[in-house]
Amino acid sequence: MENYTRAFVPGDYPALVEIINAAWPAYPTTVEQLSIQDTAALRHPEAGFHRYVVEHAGKIIGFGHYEQPLRFYEPGRFRVQIFVHPRYQKQGVGSHLHKQLMDDLCGLQAYYAWTRIRDDMVDSVRFVKRHGFLEELRIWECRLDVALFDSAPFTELTTDLKMQGIEIKSLRELESDVTRNQKVYELFRELGRDLPPTEHWTEPDYKDFQEDLAGRSPEAYFIALHEQHYIGLSYLTEHRAEQYCATGLTGVRRSYRRRGIALALKLRGIIHAKQHGYPTIRTSVDSANTASLALNEQLGFVKQPAWIVFLTSVKDRRPQEKSAHDV
């Protein structure tokens, strides 16, 4: 029986989650989490998103999609992801999905396609290289065992900052500030501009930022303040079913750096994770961001195998337009 390729429908979510969890057991997900990610991918009206599934004997055995995540949105640049159930790998399913996705991107006049593969996923790395992807950069995933974290070396930090008039508060604690969200937005924009260019960070508009903020836990989003001025932020994304937290953007305004404020923000996140029973905190750091890597190592985060960002040119795959001399 031949494989059958069709467009994804919401009823496919359980099958997709089963495939992801079988293919990437170290990164399990849930139907709820995958649905939330898709909703975020579809939020931007200009972003492209489409997913295909491959069936065999009525069972979904693989899927692939292209998207433009809001944080990394660039016109003409798309992320592609392909998952095939381990029982059906090395049978041409992934290559078939790759061709379908790249054909679509050619039709969309895309310029580049990118994907992330962990460097110890040998077969996946070999697959993307075989299909013309080249390494662009590496991202370190770092993990902290919350139960083993020792806060003793940092006990004086909070006191020192308070003496400078600096304190850390959650968004929940700042509810009375009617300008809170606008201040957080302006701070977020400033910090994002200081990220390494390899991050491909895209500045969100206020509406998109508001929607994202509304979906986050106000108890897990932390702001550093100095005399009511918002000077730094850090937040956690809580993965309740998977039992871990992920650290999002952490940063401090330039004029306030080198005072331990970023460290204090991270400490507040660790306390939150411990209070809510999360055994692990994960964070990802661009290999070019040496300051952030050093900060995480100071707190006891341990490097995991690096994620490699692979990039390929889509425009080079498009059929060449004929000139008047060729007609």
C-alpha positions as CSV (number, residue, x, y, z in Angstrom):
1,M,0.0,0.0,0.0
2,E,1.4,3.4,-1.0
3,N,1.8,6.4,1.3
4,Y,-0.8,9.1,1.1
5,T,0.1,12.8,1.7
6,R,-2.6,15.3,2.7
7,A,-2.9,18.6,4.6
8,F,-3.0,18.6,8.4
9,V,-6.3,18.9,10.2
10,P,-6.8,19.5,14.0
11,G,-7.9,15.9,14.5
12,D,-4.4,14.8,13.7
13,Y,-2.9,16.3,16.9
14,P,-2.8,13.1,18.9
15,A,-1.0,11.2,16.1
16,L,1.5,14.1,15.7
17,V,2.3,14.1,19.4
18,E,2.9,10.4,19.4
19,I,5.4,10.8,16.5
20,I,7.2,13.7,18.2
21,N,7.5,11.8,21.5
22,A,8.8,8.6,19.7
23,A,11.3,10.5,17.6
24,W,12.5,13.0,20.2
25,P,11.9,11.2,23.6
26,A,14.1,13.8,25.4
27,Y,11.7,16.5,24.3
28,P,8.2,15.2,24.9
29,T,5.2,17.3,24.2
30,T,1.4,17.3,24.5
31,V,-1.6,18.0,22.3
32,E,-2.2,21.2,24.3
33,Q,1.4,22.4,23.9
34,L,1.6,21.7,20.2
35,S,-1.8,23.4,19.7
36,I,-0.5,26.5,21.6
37,Q,2.6,26.6,19.4
38,D,0.5,26.4,16.2
39,T,-1.8,29.2,17.5
40,A,1.3,31.4,18.0
41,A,2.6,30.5,14.6
42,L,-0.7,31.6,13.0
43,R,-1.0,34.8,15.0
44,H,1.0,37.0,12.6
45,P,-1.1,37.8,9.5
46,E,1.9,37.9,7.2
47,A,3.6,34.8,8.5
48,G,3.3,31.6,6.4
49,F,2.4,28.3,8.0
50,H,1.4,25.0,6.4
51,R,1.6,21.3,7.5
52,Y,1.4,18.0,5.7
53,V,0.9,14.6,7.1
54,V,1.9,11.3,5.5
55,E,-0.4,8.3,6.1
56,H,0.3,4.6,5.5
57,A,-2.5,2.1,5.8
58,G,-4.7,4.8,7.4
59,K,-2.1,5.7,10.1
60,I,-0.1,8.9,10.2
61,I,3.6,8.0,10.1
62,G,5.2,11.4,9.5
63,F,4.6,15.1,9.1
64,G,6.3,18.3,8.1
65,H,5.6,22.0,8.1
66,Y,7.0,25.4,7.3
67,E,6.4,28.4,9.5
68,Q,7.7,31.9,10.4
69,P,7.9,32.1,14.2
70,L,7.0,35.6,15.4
71,R,10.2,36.2,17.3
72,F,12.3,35.3,14.3
73,Y,10.0,36.7,11.6
74,E,11.8,37.8,8.4
75,P,10.1,38.0,5.0
76,G,11.3,35.2,2.8
77,R,12.9,33.2,5.7
78,F,11.0,30.1,6.9
79,R,11.6,27.4,9.5
80,V,11.0,23.8,8.3
81,Q,10.5,20.8,10.6
82,I,10.0,17.2,9.6
83,F,9.2,14.3,11.9
84,V,9.0,10.6,10.9
85,H,8.1,7.8,13.3
86,P,11.2,5.8,14.0
87,R,9.6,2.6,12.6
88,Y,9.2,4.3,9.2
89,Q,12.5,6.3,9.0
90,K,15.0,5.7,6.2
91,Q,12.1,4.7,3.8
92,G,11.9,8.0,1.9
93,V,9.1,9.6,4.0
94,G,11.3,12.4,5.2
95,S,12.7,13.1,1.7
96,H,9.2,13.2,0.3
97,L,8.1,15.7,2.9
98,H,11.2,17.8,2.3
99,K,10.4,18.0,-1.4
100,Q,6.8,19.0,-0.8
101,L,7.8,21.7,1.6
102,M,10.6,23.1,-0.6
103,D,8.3,23.1,-3.6
104,D,5.8,25.1,-1.6
105,L,8.4,27.6,-0.5
106,C,9.6,28.0,-4.0
107,G,6.0,28.9,-4.9
108,L,6.0,31.5,-2.1
109,Q,9.1,33.1,-3.5
110,A,11.0,32.3,-0.2
111,Y,14.7,33.1,0.1
112,Y,15.8,30.8,2.9
113,A,14.7,27.8,4.9
114,W,16.2,26.9,8.2
115,T,15.9,24.2,10.8
116,R,17.4,23.2,14.2
117,I,18.9,19.8,14.9
118,R,20.8,18.7,18.0
119,D,24.3,17.7,17.2
120,D,24.0,14.2,18.7
121,M,21.0,13.4,16.4
122,V,23.4,11.9,13.9
123,D,20.8,10.6,11.4
124,S,18.9,13.9,11.3
125,V,22.2,15.9,10.8
126,R,23.1,13.6,8.0
127,F,19.6,14.0,6.5
128,V,19.7,17.8,6.4
129,K,23.2,18.0,5.0
130,R,22.2,15.5,2.3
131,H,19.4,17.9,1.3
132,G,21.7,20.9,1.0
133,F,21.5,22.6,4.4
134,L,24.7,24.2,5.8
135,E,25.5,25.0,9.4
136,E,24.8,28.6,10.3
137,L,25.3,28.7,14.1
138,R,25.2,26.7,17.3
139,I,22.9,27.2,20.3
140,W,23.8,25.8,23.7
141,E,20.9,24.3,25.6
142,C,21.7,24.5,29.4
143,R,19.8,22.8,32.2
144,L,19.6,23.4,35.9
145,D,18.7,20.8,38.4
146,V,16.5,22.9,40.7
147,A,16.6,20.5,43.7
148,L,20.4,20.7,43.7
149,F,20.6,24.5,43.4
150,D,22.5,26.1,46.2
151,S,21.4,29.7,46.8
152,A,23.9,30.4,49.7
153,P,26.5,32.0,47.5
154,F,23.9,34.6,46.3
155,T,22.4,35.6,49.7
156,E,23.9,39.1,49.7
157,L,23.0,40.0,46.2
158,T,19.3,41.0,46.9
159,T,20.4,43.1,49.9
160,D,23.1,44.8,47.8
161,L,20.6,45.7,45.1
162,K,18.0,47.0,47.6
163,M,20.6,49.3,49.0
164,Q,20.9,50.7,45.4
165,G,17.1,51.1,45.2
166,I,16.8,48.1,42.9
167,E,14.2,45.4,43.4
168,I,12.7,42.5,41.5
169,K,8.9,42.2,41.1
170,S,6.6,39.9,39.2
171,L,4.0,41.2,36.7
172,R,1.4,40.2,39.3
173,E,3.0,42.5,41.8
174,L,2.9,45.3,39.3
175,E,-0.8,45.1,38.5
176,S,-1.5,48.5,40.0
177,D,0.8,50.2,37.5
178,V,-1.6,51.2,34.7
179,T,1.3,51.8,32.4
180,R,2.9,48.4,33.2
181,N,2.4,46.7,29.8
182,Q,3.6,49.6,27.8
183,K,6.7,49.9,30.0
184,V,7.5,46.2,29.6
185,Y,7.0,46.5,25.9
186,E,9.5,49.3,25.6
187,L,12.0,47.5,27.7
188,F,11.5,44.3,25.7
189,R,12.2,46.1,22.5
190,E,15.4,47.7,23.8
191,L,16.7,44.5,25.1
192,G,15.9,42.6,21.9
193,R,17.9,45.1,19.8
194,D,21.0,44.1,21.9
195,L,20.8,40.4,21.0
196,P,23.5,39.0,18.7
197,P,22.6,39.4,15.0
198,T,22.7,35.6,14.7
199,E,19.5,35.5,16.9
200,H,17.5,36.9,13.9
201,W,15.4,38.6,16.5
202,T,12.4,40.5,15.1
203,E,10.8,43.4,17.0
204,P,7.1,42.7,17.7
205,D,4.4,45.3,17.3
206,Y,2.5,46.3,20.5
207,K,-0.6,44.2,19.6
208,D,1.4,41.0,19.1
209,F,3.4,41.7,22.3
210,Q,0.2,42.2,24.2
211,E,-1.3,38.9,23.0
212,D,1.9,37.1,23.9
213,L,2.1,38.7,27.4
214,A,-1.6,37.8,28.0
215,G,-0.7,34.1,27.5
216,R,2.1,34.1,30.1
217,S,1.9,33.5,33.8
218,P,2.2,36.9,35.5
219,E,3.8,35.2,38.5
220,A,6.6,33.8,36.3
221,Y,7.4,37.1,34.5
222,F,9.9,39.3,36.5
223,I,10.8,42.9,36.2
224,A,13.8,44.7,37.8
225,L,12.9,48.2,38.9
226,H,14.9,51.3,40.0
227,E,12.8,54.1,41.4
228,Q,9.8,52.8,39.4
229,H,11.8,52.6,36.2
230,Y,11.7,49.2,34.4
231,I,15.3,48.4,33.9
232,G,15.4,44.6,33.3
233,L,13.3,41.5,32.7
234,S,13.3,37.7,32.7
235,Y,10.5,35.3,32.3
236,L,9.7,31.6,32.5
237,T,7.5,29.5,30.2
238,E,6.0,26.8,32.3
239,H,5.6,23.3,30.7
240,R,3.4,21.8,33.3
241,A,2.8,18.4,31.7
242,E,6.4,18.0,30.8
243,Q,7.5,19.2,34.2
244,Y,10.1,21.8,33.4
245,C,10.4,25.6,32.9
246,A,12.1,27.3,30.0
247,T,13.8,30.7,30.5
248,G,12.9,33.3,27.9
249,L,14.6,36.6,27.2
250,T,16.7,37.9,30.1
251,G,18.3,41.3,29.9
252,V,19.1,44.6,31.5
253,R,19.3,48.1,30.2
254,R,22.9,49.0,29.2
255,S,23.3,51.7,31.9
256,Y,22.4,49.2,34.6
257,R,24.6,46.3,33.6
258,R,27.4,44.7,35.6
259,R,25.6,45.1,38.9
260,G,24.2,41.6,39.2
261,I,20.7,42.5,38.1
262,A,20.5,39.8,35.5
263,L,21.7,37.3,38.0
264,A,19.0,38.5,40.5
265,L,16.3,38.1,37.8
266,K,17.5,34.5,37.1
267,L,17.5,33.7,40.9
268,R,13.9,34.9,41.2
269,G,13.0,32.5,38.4
270,I,14.8,29.6,40.1
271,I,12.9,30.4,43.3
272,H,9.6,30.3,41.4
273,A,10.4,27.0,39.8
274,K,11.3,25.5,43.2
275,Q,8.2,26.8,44.8
276,H,6.0,25.3,42.1
277,G,7.7,21.9,42.0
278,Y,9.5,22.1,38.7
279,P,12.6,19.8,38.8
280,T,14.3,21.4,35.8
281,I,14.9,24.8,34.2
282,R,16.1,24.9,30.6
283,T,17.5,27.8,28.7
284,S,19.0,28.2,25.2
285,V,21.9,30.5,24.5
286,D,23.5,31.6,21.2
287,S,27.1,30.4,21.2
288,A,28.1,34.1,20.4
289,N,26.4,35.3,23.6
290,T,29.4,34.7,25.9
291,A,28.0,36.9,28.7
292,S,24.8,34.9,29.0
293,L,26.7,31.6,28.8
294,A,28.9,32.7,31.7
295,L,25.9,33.8,33.8
296,N,24.2,30.5,33.4
297,E,27.3,28.6,34.3
298,Q,27.7,30.7,37.4
299,L,24.3,29.6,38.5
300,G,25.1,25.9,37.9
301,F,23.4,25.4,34.5
302,V,25.0,22.5,32.7
303,K,25.5,22.5,28.9
304,Q,23.7,19.9,26.9
305,P,24.6,18.8,23.3
306,A,24.4,21.9,21.1
307,W,21.6,22.6,18.7
308,I,22.8,23.4,15.2
309,V,20.9,25.9,13.1
310,F,21.1,24.7,9.4
311,L,20.3,27.0,6.5
312,T,19.6,26.5,2.8
313,S,18.8,28.8,-0.1
314,V,15.4,28.4,-1.5
315,K,15.8,31.0,-4.3
316,D,18.6,28.8,-5.8
317,R,16.0,26.0,-6.2
318,R,13.5,28.0,-8.2
319,P,13.1,27.5,-11.9
320,Q,15.1,30.2,-13.7
321,E,12.9,32.7,-15.5
322,K,13.6,32.9,-19.2
323,S,14.8,36.1,-20.5
324,A,13.6,37.7,-23.8
325,H,16.7,36.2,-25.5
326,D,15.7,32.7,-24.5
327,V,12.1,32.9,-26.0
